[in-house]
Amino acid sequence: MQHRKDIVSKYKTYLRLEKSLSSHSVQAYMLDLDKLLRFMESEGLTYSNMTYMNLQQFVAQLHDMGIHARSQARIISGIRSFYRFLILDGYITADPTELLESPKIGFRVPEVLSVNEINRILDTIDLSLPEGQRNRAMLEVLYSCGLRVSELTSLRYSDVYFEESFIKVEGKGRKQRLVPISEVAIYEIRNYLYDRNLAKVKKGHEDILFLSRRGAALSRIMVFHIIKQQVEMAGIRKNVSPHTFRHSFATHLLEGGANLRAIQEMLGHENITTTEIYTHIDREFLRKEILEHHPRSRK
């Protein structure tokens, strides 16, 4: 049992140091691995004698428990990662996950906001409230720069280059990138700084741009809550999250004729295929444009 604990501990270190995953991602991987370890314990198995058939049985259990296909796929991906680690560190010589298939997931079109809907959301923010200007600046940055919610909450004041119109962002795996920032977003940040400079800031949070009422970095949950509140006030019935602003950013760039490779750089995607989720939206937009504007399509 102690031996297994040692391996799990080494795997955790491998994820953090060699894979450069954030603490949030490492925690998610470990929770998924725990599901497999519990199954192994109940079946009297170990990582070294687990077979492909045993793994199929485990996946069948996930399905029977009603776990969504997307979550099943994530858990299977995590198990593959664990077995890759076992191979790399010489604990096993054969990988039982090699033939393991993820459940088929139907293609889900990401929810996208129109420019008009984004403006409506921003217009619902009450600037007379103490947090009003902060929220307006924050959502403007989220949309103007296509940030992940974790990148937004950890954004530092010293990483905003006002004169050059760029921000420095630390993304997944602590990889840094420069992202252009709009004049509107800069204007909103400057307005917010009047309030921020008067705030009492907690030690260690002096350089964080968007602060909570307590003078600390905002939590991801708080950003979700702010967005849900403003979307409701704007009367928009779409399922909107911070990631919706990121999808909208990429989609509007594509619609404006931006290069997919440039969008990849701005979103911080290592692989262009990750960015290609937006191409179906672009194709649909082009189809509509052709139907509406092409002389052969006019009645």
N, C-alpha and C positions, 0 to 999 in steps of 0.2 A: 504493500500500500504506500509505504514511504517512497519507494522507487517511482511509483506513478506520480506522486506529488512533486518529486524532483523534476520529472520530465515536463509536467504541466508548467512548473515555475520557469524552466528553461525556455519553453515555448513562448511564454508570456514575454520574456526578455527578448527573444528572437523577433517577435512582432514589434516590440517597442524600438529596439535598436537597429536590427537589420532591415526590417520592412518599413521603419520610420513612421509607424502608425500613431495617431493621436491617442491619448488616454481613453477618449470616448470610444474609438474604434476597437482598441484592445479589449475594453470591457465587453463590447458587443460580441467579439470573437470568443471570449472566454465563457460568456453565457451560453452561446451556441455549442461550444465544446462540452460544457457541463451536461447538456441534454444527451450527448453521445455517451459520456462517462457513466451517467445514471443507467442508461440502457445496457451498457457493458456489464455493470455491476449486477443488474437484475437477471442477466442471462449467464452470469459466471464467465464472462469473456475478458480478455485483455486486448490492448491495442495491437499486440504482436500476433495473436491468433484470430483476430477479426478477419472474416472472409467477405467477399463480394456479396454472398447470399445473406450474411448477417447484416450487412449495411442496407441491403434492399428491404430486409425485415424492419430495420430501424426507420427507413423512409416511409414504409407502409404505416408504421405506428404514427408518424407525424401527420400523415394524411387522415388516418382514423380519428385523430384528436381534433381535426377540423382546422389545422394550421393552414393559413392561406398559401397558395402555390408560390407567391413571391417570397414569403418568409421561408418556405421549404427550400427554395433555390438558394437563399442566402445561407441557410444552415449547412446545406450540402457543400457550398463554396468554402465555408469555414472548415469543414471536415477535410476537404481536399488539401487545404492549406496546412492543417495539422499533420496529415500524412506526408506531405512534401517535406516538412520539417523533420519528421522521423527518419525519412530516407536520407536527407542531407546530413543529419547527425549520426547516421549509421546504426540507429536502433532497429531498423528493419531493412530487408533487401527487396521486398516486393510490395507494390502499392495496390491495395484492394479497392481504392477509389477510382482507379484508372477507367473502368467501364461504367462507373456510376453516372446515371443521367439525371439532370435536373428536370423538374416538372415543366411541361410546356406552359408558358405564360403568354396570354393574349396580349397583343401590342396595345399599349395604353397611350393614347394621345395626351401629352402633358397639357394641363389647363393653362390657357394663355389669356392675359388681360390686354385689352386694346389700350391705345394711348389715352383715349377718352376716359376709360374706366380707371386708369392709374391717376389721371388728373382729378377725377371725382373722389377717389379715395383720399388723395392729398388735401382736397378742398374741405373734407369733413373734419380735419384736425382743427381743434379750437386753440388758436395761438394765444389766447388770454390765460390758458392754464400753464402752470409752471413747466410741465413737460411737453407742452405743445410744440415749441420750436425744435426741441430735440427730436421729437417723433417725425416732424416734417423733414428735417435734415437727414435723419436716419433712413427713412423710406426712399428719399430722393437718391441717396448714395446706393442703397440696395438695388434700385432700378437702374440708375445711371452707370453702375459699374458691374452689375451682374454677380454680386458677391454671394457666397454661401453664408448662411446665418452665423456660423462659427467665425467666419472671416470678418463679418460686420461687428460682432460683439468684442472681438479682440483687436480691432483696428486702433492704431495709435495715432495720437495727434502729430507726433514727430514723423509719421509716415505719409502725411498729407503735404504734397508739394504744391502750394497754392499758385505760385507764379508759373510753374511748368505745367500745371493742370494734369498731374499724375498722382496716383496713390500707390504706395508699396504694400502689397498684400502677402501675408503668409498663409499659404494654402495647405492642402493635405501633404503629409510627410515633411512638414516644415519647409516646403519649397516656396521660394519667394518669386513674385512676378510684379511687373509694373503695369498698372491699368489706367488708361485715360479717364479723367473725371470731367463731367460736364460743367459748364459755367454756372448753370442753375444750381447744381449740387454744391459747388464752391460757395455760391451766394448764400445758400441755406445754412451751410456749416458756419460761415462767418457770422451770420445772425445768431446762431445757437451759441457761439463762443462767448457772447455777452453774458448769457446765463451761466454757462459752464465755468467761467472764470470767477464767478461769485460763489460757486458751490464749495462745500467742505468735502475734500477728497480723502478717501481712505488711503492709508499707507500702502504702497505697492501698486496703486491704481492711478498715480499722478499723470501718466502718459496715455491712459485709455481715453479715446475720444468721446464715446457715448456712455455717459454715467447714469446710474440709477439715482433715485432720491437720496439713497444712503451714501452716495459718493463712491460706489464701486461699479465694476463692469456689469452691464445688463446680462441677464441669463437668456439662453435661447428661448426658454418657455415664455419669458416676458415679451420678447419680440413677436412670437406667435400670437400672444394675447392681444398686443397692440394692433396687429394687422387684422385679426378676426373682428375686433371692436370697430375699426374704421371701415372695414368692408361691409359690415352689417349696417353701419350708419349711412354708407353710400348706396345702400339698397341693391348691392350686387349679390346675386344668388350663386355664384360660382364657388367651388371649394378652393379658397385662396390660402396659401401659406407663404412664408418667406421665399421658398423655392419657386413659387409662381412668378415672383418678380424677376428671378434669374432666368426662367424660361422665356418670359416676356422680353427681357433684354436681348437675348440671343435671337429670338424670332423677329423682333423689330429691326435688328441689325441686318438679318438675312433679307427681309423685305425691302430694306433700303439699299441692297446690293452689295453688302459686305462679303468679303472672302471667308469661306469656312475655316481656313487655316488661321486667319486673324482672330476669328471668334474663339477658336480652340485655345489660342494663346491667352486671350482675355479671360476666358472661363477657368484657365488653369487645368485643362484636360491634357493628360499625358498622351492619350491615344485619340486620334482623329475620329475613331468609330464611336467614342463616347459623345462627341459633338454631333455626329450624324443623326442623332435622335431628332434634331431640329430640321433636317432636310425634308422630311415628309410635310412639314408645315410650309416650308418654302415652296415645294412643288404644288401644294394645294393653292397657295397664294397665287402662284404663276398661272395655274389652270383658271382660276377665277378672273385674273387680269386679262387672259387671252379671250375667255368667253365674253367678257364685258367690253373689251376694247378692240378686238380684232375685226376688221371689216367683214370677213366671211361669217362672223357670228352675229352680226347686227341684223335685226329683223327689218 
